[in-house]
C-alpha cells in the first residue's frame, strides 16, 4: 500500500499522541508505585521487586519505540518529498528542452524521432512517476538538459 507524505506525517503524529498517553500511564504507574513501599507482605515484596519494575520498564520501551517509529515515518515523508521535487524538476526540464528545440531547417526530422529515442515527446513517463530518473539518465546521454 502506497502512502503520501502527508499520510506518513499523520501516522507519525498519531504515534506521538499515543506516546503521550503511554507516558501519562507510565507516570501514573510510577506514582502508584510509592504505595508498594507501605505494604509489608511477601506478595508486596514480589510486586516491588519484579512486576512493578517490569511494567515501568516495558512502558519505557514502548515509549522509546513509538518515538523511534514516528521519527522514521517523518524521515520517510521528507525523503518522499525530496524525491518528488527531483522528479518534478527533471520532468519540467525535459518538457522545456523538447519544447524549445528548433526543427532542423533542412526538412529532416529531429534526432529523437529519426533515431527512435526510447524517451521522447509522447513516450515520456507519467507525471510524477519514478521512471523519470531512468528517463533522465537516458536523455542526458543524448545531450538533453535534465
TISETOR-117741 format. One record per residue (C-alpha): z, y, x. Coordinates in nm, 2 decimals, padded with zeros to 4 digits, always signed. Layout:
// TISETOR-117741
{node {Z; Y; X}} ...
***
This chain:
// TISETOR-117741
{node {+00.00; +00.00; +00.00}} {node {-00.10; +00.34; +00.14}} {node {+00.11; +00.64; +00.11}} {node {+00.06; +01.01; +00.16}} {node {+00.27; +01.21; +00.40}} {node {+00.44; +01.38; +00.10}} {node {+00.54; +01.03; -00.03}} {node {+00.67; +00.94; +00.31}} {node {+00.88; +01.26; +00.32}} {node {+01.00; +01.19; -00.03}} {node {+01.12; +00.85; +00.07}} {node {+01.29; +00.99; +00.37}} {node {+01.47; +01.25; +00.15}} {node {+01.58; +00.97; -00.09}} {node {+01.72; +00.77; +00.21}} {node {+01.91; +01.08; +00.32}} {node {+02.06; +01.12; -00.03}} {node {+02.16; +00.75; -00.02}} {node {+02.31; +00.80; +00.32}} {node {+02.52; +01.09; +00.19}} {node {+02.65; +00.87; -00.09}} {node {+02.74; +00.59; +00.15}} {node {+02.91; +00.84; +00.38}} {node {+03.12; +00.95; +00.09}} {node {+03.21; +00.59; +00.01}} {node {+03.30; +00.52; +00.37}} {node {+03.52; +00.83; +00.37}} {node {+03.69; +00.72; +00.06}} {node {+03.75; +00.38; +00.21}} {node {+03.89; +00.53; +00.52}} {node {+04.13; +00.75; +00.32}} {node {+04.23; +00.45; +00.12}} {node {+04.29; +00.25; +00.44}} {node {+04.61; +00.45; +00.50}} {node {+04.76; +00.27; +00.20}} {node {+04.74; -00.05; +00.41}} {node {+04.99; +00.10; +00.66}} {node {+05.26; +00.09; +00.39}} {node {+05.20; -00.27; +00.28}} {node {+05.41; -00.54; +00.45}} {node {+05.29; -00.89; +00.40}} {node {+05.06; -01.15; +00.56}} {node {+04.78; -01.05; +00.32}} {node {+04.82; -00.68; +00.41}} {node {+04.81; -00.76; +00.78}} {node {+04.49; -00.97; +00.73}} {node {+04.33; -00.67; +00.54}} {node {+04.44; -00.43; +00.81}} {node {+04.31; -00.63; +01.10}} {node {+03.99; -00.79; +00.97}} {node {+03.85; -00.70; +00.63}} {node {+03.92; -00.32; +00.63}} {node {+03.76; -00.26; +00.98}} {node {+03.47; -00.48; +00.90}} {node {+03.39; -00.29; +00.58}} {node {+03.43; +00.05; +00.75}} {node {+03.21; -00.06; +01.05}} {node {+02.95; -00.22; +00.82}} {node {+02.92; +00.11; +00.62}} {node {+02.88; +00.29; +00.95}} {node {+02.59; +00.06; +01.05}} {node {+02.43; +00.12; +00.71}} {node {+02.46; +00.50; +00.75}} {node {+02.30; +00.48; +01.10}} {node {+02.02; +00.26; +00.98}} {node {+01.94; +00.48; +00.68}} {node {+01.93; +00.78; +00.91}} {node {+01.70; +00.60; +01.16}} {node {+01.47; +00.49; +00.88}} {node {+01.45; +00.84; +00.74}} {node {+01.36; +00.98; +01.09}} {node {+01.09; +00.71; +01.13}} {node {+00.94; +00.80; +00.79}} {node {+00.94; +01.17; +00.88}} {node {+00.77; +01.09; +01.22}} {node {+00.51; +00.87; +01.04}} {node {+00.44; +01.16; +00.80}} {node {+00.40; +01.40; +01.09}} {node {+00.17; +01.16; +01.27}} {node {-00.04; +01.11; +00.95}} {node {-00.07; +01.49; +00.90}} {node {-00.18; +01.53; +01.26}} {node {-00.45; +01.26; +01.24}} {node {-00.58; +01.41; +00.91}} {node {-00.60; +01.75; +01.08}} {node {-00.80; +01.59; +01.36}} {node {-01.03; +01.42; +01.12}} {node {-01.09; +01.74; +00.92}} {node {-01.17; +01.93; +01.24}} {node {-01.42; +01.66; +01.35}} {node {-01.57; +01.64; +01.01}} {node {-01.61; +02.02; +00.99}} {node {-01.76; +02.05; +01.34}} {node {-02.01; +01.77; +01.28}} {node {-02.13; +01.92; +00.95}} {node {-02.16; +02.26; +01.12}} {node {-02.35; +02.11; +01.41}} {node {-02.60; +01.93; +01.19}} {node {-02.63; +02.23; +00.96}} {node {-02.72; +02.47; +01.24}} {node {-02.98; +02.27; +01.43}} {node {-03.33; +02.42; +01.43}} {node {-03.60; +02.18; +01.33}} {node {-03.85; +02.10; +01.60}} {node {-04.13; +02.36; +01.60}} {node {-04.40; +02.10; +01.68}} {node {-04.35; +01.93; +01.34}} {node {-04.17; +01.64; +01.48}} {node {-03.86; +01.50; +01.32}} {node {-03.52; +01.59; +01.47}} {node {-03.37; +01.32; +01.70}} {node {-03.11; +01.19; +01.45}} {node {-03.40; +01.09; +01.22}} {node {-03.66; +00.98; +01.48}} {node {-03.40; +00.78; +01.68}} {node {-03.23; +00.64; +01.37}} {node {-02.88; +00.75; +01.47}} {node {-02.61; +00.54; +01.31}} {node {-02.42; +00.86; +01.20}} {node {-02.65; +01.14; +01.07}} {node {-02.66; +01.36; +00.75}} {node {-02.65; +01.12; +00.46}} {node {-02.48; +00.85; +00.67}} {node {-02.16; +01.01; +00.77}} {node {-01.81; +00.87; +00.69}} {node {-01.64; +00.96; +00.37}} {node {-01.44; +01.28; +00.38}} {node {-01.10; +01.22; +00.54}} {node {-01.18; +00.86; +00.65}} {node {-01.05; +00.74; +00.98}} {node {-01.41; +00.63; +01.07}} {node {-01.46; +00.99; +01.17}} {node {-01.30; +00.90; +01.51}} {node {-01.57; +00.64; +01.57}} {node {-01.84; +00.87; +01.45}} {node {-01.72; +01.15; +01.67}} {node {-01.74; +00.93; +01.98}} {node {-02.09; +00.81; +01.88}} {node {-02.21; +01.16; +01.82}} {node {-02.05; +01.31; +02.14}} {node {-02.26; +01.06; +02.34}} {node {-02.57; +01.22; +02.18}} {node {-02.46; +01.57; +02.25}} {node {-02.31; +01.67; +01.92}} {node {-02.01; +01.91; +01.95}} {node {-01.73; +01.74; +01.76}} 
***
